[in-house]
Amino acid sequence: MRDLKPVLQAAGFVVLAFLLAAVIFQAAGYDIGAIGVGLVDGAIAGPGAFINTVRWALPLAVIGLGVAVCFRAGFFNVGAQGQLYTGAIASTAIALHLPGPAWLVTVAAVVAAVVAGALWSLIAAVLKVYTGADEVLTTLMLNFIGVLVLDYVASGPLKDVKGSGQVASSERVAEDVRLSDAFGASPTLIAITLLLAAAVWIWMARTKGGLTSKLAGRNPVMVRWQGGNPNRMVLSSFAFAGATAGLAGAMHVLGPAGRLVSNFSPDLGFTAVLVALVGLLSVPGVLIAAVFFGGLQAALQYLPVVSDLPRAGLDLIQGVIAVMITLQLRWQFKRRRERAQQAERQPTPAATTTASSEGSSSV
């Protein structure tokens, strides 16, 4: 029953967020019934709705898994948006300019995206390890830099000179290099997501590194006692989170988008942070939360058909969920920090053993 408590709390926060949003929408004069129907039809019931939900759930799950690994180890990496953009840029550059067989170009583009996202994330990790810089601030700032880099690349080195000029974008990627069509729910993308989820679950539950990472998020003092390397854990956690965000960038460019567009999906990385938090930093939870938030993203595109509710309406729902889940996690981490401080004030097992031995020798 105790294991179900956090799950029920997260579900309760989501329901409460919808209720608060409904009250606000009603007070603002919007038709609550039409909004409800639009949400259901846009996410599940409408023609092609569920495919669109899966299309958005896949990148959210991929990024969310990396964020969950980082948060689980106690590091607040919120730079997924910049890492996503970096991966998309690298993937586009390879897909457009690398000669060779289509399958080789595709593999190289995906690998380039993974490496680029990891390297971008490691900037914040290195700053944290060697200067003590707060990772929340550095990853947020790197997001803004990533947006500027994307704008420069899409309107400069990778710009489609034959385009209309209405939006800064690259040329379209060749069809035989892409991982999916415009619907973005291809078996290839689904398989990549599920394989990544399986690998993360095995690492979390069945390896020493995964168990140590969980212990670090709860009590980093114990990691040092057991001979772990906290700095290595920082670097590896950030690198993995960046790699998954970069992978999502490749999935976008080589998938439904088919090209690099300036400032694409500006809230995808931040929504993935919500996915990880609502999913309670577990693999099954992240997958379920990704489908839920993917449905919200799909509903955003359908709601204007049945309601005059602006996009900010669903952003309000996500914002309320984010605030509530963040408060819950902040309270949990505060308790863990207090327990860790208490453990630091206690003598280490080695010191206790030495003291006992000296006492026995003197007797």
N, C-alpha and C positions, 0 to 999 in steps of 0.2 A: 504493500500500500504506500510506503514511503517513496518508492521509485516512481509511482504514478503522480505524486504531489506536484513536482515541477511541470509535468505534462499538462495536468489539469489547470495549473496556474497560467501557463502560456496560452492554452485554449481559452481560458476565462478572459485574459487580457484582450485577445483578438475579438471575442464576442462583445466585450465592453467597448472596445474601440468602434465597432460597427454601431452599437447603440448610441454612443455619444455623437457619432457622425450623423446618424439618422435624426437625432434631436436638432442638431445644428441645421441640417438640410431642410427639415420641416419648418423651423423658425424662419429660414431664409426664403420660404415660399416655394420650394421645389416639391415635385410630386414623388413622394417616397415609394409608392407602388410602382411607378414607371422606372425608377432607379433600380429597385429590386429586380424587376423583370429584366431590365437591361443587363444587370450584373450576371444573372443566371444564363440568359441567352448568349451573352458575349463570351462567357467562359466555358459553357458546357453545351447548352441546348441548341443554340443556333447552328445554321449550316457552316461546317468547317470550324466551329468554335473550339472544339477540343483540340484539333490539330494546331490551331493558333496558340492555345494554352501550352501545349507541349513545346511548340517552337520557342516560347519565352522561358519555359521551365528549364530547358536544357542548359543554356548559359548560366542561369541563376544557380542551378545545382552545381555546375562545375566550379564557378567562383565561390559559391557558398561552402563547398568542401574545403577549399584552401583557407578561407577565412576561419572556418571552424577549427582547423588544425592549429592555426596561429593563436586564436583566442583561447583554445583549450590549454595551450602552454602558458597562458597568462600575458600574451603580447597583443596589444590593441592595434593591429594593423588595419587601418581604414582607407588604405590607398588602392583599393581594387580598381577604381575607375581609371587612374593613371596607368596602372599595370595592364589593364584591358586595352587601352589605347596604344600603348607601346607594343604589345603583342600584335595588334591589328596592323600597325604600321610595318613591322618587320615581315609579317606574313604577306602583306600586299607587295612589298618591294621584291620579295623572292618570287611570288607567283607571277608577277608581271615581267620580270627581267631574267630569270634563270632559264637557260635553254636545257632541253632534254626531254625525256619521256614524261607524259602527264603525271604518272604515278609518282615519279621521282620528285617532280616539282611540288606536288601536293605534300609529300612527306617532308621535304626540305622546308616548305613554307610553315608547316605545323611546328617543326622543331625550332625554326627561327623564332616563332612567336613565343614558344615556351621559354627559350633562353632569354629573349628580350624582356619578357615579363619578370623572370627571376632576377635578372641583373638590375632592373629598375627598382624592384622591391628591396634588393640588397643594399641600395644606397641608404635607406632608412635604417636597416639593420646594422650596417657599419657605423653609422653615426651614433646609434644607441650603444654599441659595444665599446667604441673608443672615445666617445665624448660624453656619453650619458644623456644624449638628446632624447626628449620625450617622443615616442614613436607615433603618438596621435598627431602631434603638430607636424612632424616631418612627413608623414604619409599624406596628410591633408594638403600640405604645400606641394608635394610632388604630384598630387592630382591636378592642381591648377597648372603646374608646369607641363604636365602631360597633355592637357587641353590645348595649351599654346603650341606645343610641338606638333600635335595633330593638325591644328589649323594651318601651321606653316607648311607642313608636308603635303597636305591635301590641296593647298592653293599654290604650291611651289614645285618641289622636285617630282612629286607623283601626280601633279594636276593633269586632268584630261583636257588637252588643248582643244579637242573637238566638242567639248561639252557646251551646254547652253550658257554657262556662267551664272545661273541662278543659285547654284550651291557649289561650294568647293568640294571636288571629288576626284578620284582617280579613274583611270580607264577600267572597264569591266574585266574581271578575271575570266579566262577561257573556261568554257563550260566543262571541258573534260578534266579540268584541274579542281573544280569545285566539289565540295562534300555533300551538297544538297541543292535542291531547286529553291525557288522563292518561298515555298511553304516552310522550309527549315526544320522539318520533322522527319528527316530521312533515317533509314535504319543505321547508316554509318554514324551519324551524330548521336543517336540513341545508344548505340553500342559503345561509343567512346565514353559517354557519360556513365553508363552502368559499369564499365570496366574500371573507370577511375573510382567510382563509389566502392566497388568491391575491394580494390587495392587499398583505399584509405581505411575501410573497415578492418581488413586483415592487419594493417599496420597498427591501428589503434588498439585492437583487441588481442592480437596474437604475437606482437613483437616487443622486445625489451624497450626499443626506442619509443614506441607508442605509449607504453605504460609509464615510462619515465617522463614523457611529455605531460601526461595527465597529472602525474605527481608534482611536476614543476608548477603547473597552474594552481595547484592547491597548497603546496608547501615547498617553495624552492630551497629552503634550508635542508630538507631531507635529500634533495638531489645532490647537494654538495657533500653531505655526509656519506653518500653512497658512491662518491667518486665521479659524479657526472660533471660535464663541462657546460656551464650555463651559457657561455658565449657561443659555443658551437650550436647549442639549441636555438639561440636567437637567430643565428645565420641560416640554419636549416629550415626553421619554421617560416621565416620571411621568404626565403627562396622558393619554398613549395607554394606558399600562397600566391606569390607573383607568377610562378609557372602556370598555375591553374587559371589565373586571370588572363595571362597571355594566351593560353590555349583557347579560352572563350573568345578572345579577339580573333584568332584564326578561324574558329567555328563561325563567327559572324561574317567575316570577309569571304571565306570560302564557302559559306552556306547561303542563308537567305538573302543577304545584302548583295553579294557578288562584286562588291567594290568598296573602296574606302571613302567614307563621307565625313566631312568635318563635323565634329561634335555629335556623332551618332549616339543614340541611346544614352543621353546624359545622366540618367539616374540608375543605370543598370548595376554598376558596381556598388552603389549605396544600398540599393534594394537587396543585393546579395548579402550584405552585412546583416540586414534584417532577417533574411532567410536562415543564416547561420544562428542568429540569436533565437528566433522563434523555434528553430529546429533543435534547440538546446545543445548545440555543438555535437550532435550525434549524426551518424550517417543516415539512418532511417528518418530521423527528424528533419534533416536538411532536404532530403528528397521529397518528403511530404510538403514541407514549407515551400519548396521551389514550385511544386504544382499549384499550390494555393496562390502564391504571388504571381506565378505565370498566368493564372486565370484572371487576376486583377489587371495585369498588363493587357491581356486580350480584351477584357471588358472595356478598357479605356478607349479602344478603337471602335467599339460598338455603341457605347452609351450615347454619343451624339445623335444616333439614329432615332432613339426613343425618348431622350431627355435633353434638356438644355443645361444640364449640370456640367460645369467646366472641368477641365482636367485637374484643377486644383482640388476638386472634391475627393477623388480617390487618393491624391497625395496627402490630403488631410487624414484619411483613414490610416495610411502607412505611417504618417508622422505620429499619430496617437499611439499606435502599436509600438513604434520605436521608443518613444518616451517611457512607456510602461515597462517594456522588456529591459530597457537600459537601467531603469531604477531598480528593478529586481536583481539584475546582474551586479550592479554597483553594490547593493547591500550584501550579496553573496561574497563578492571579492573583498569587501571590507571585513567580513567575518573571517575569511581565509587569511587576510593580512594580519589580523589581530592574533590568530592562532599561530601564524609563522613567527610573529614577534615574541610571543610567549615561548615558542620552541627555541628561539635564539638565546633567550635569557637562561634557558636550562643548560646544564652541562652536557657535552656530547657523550655518546655511549663509550667512546674510547677513553675520555677523561675520567668518566665514572669508574671504568674498569681499572684504570691506572691507580686512581685514588684508593680503591678497595684493596688492590694488591699491596700498595705501600702500607696501608693500615694493617694488613695481615702480617707483613714482614716485621713491622715494628713490634707487634705482639709476640 
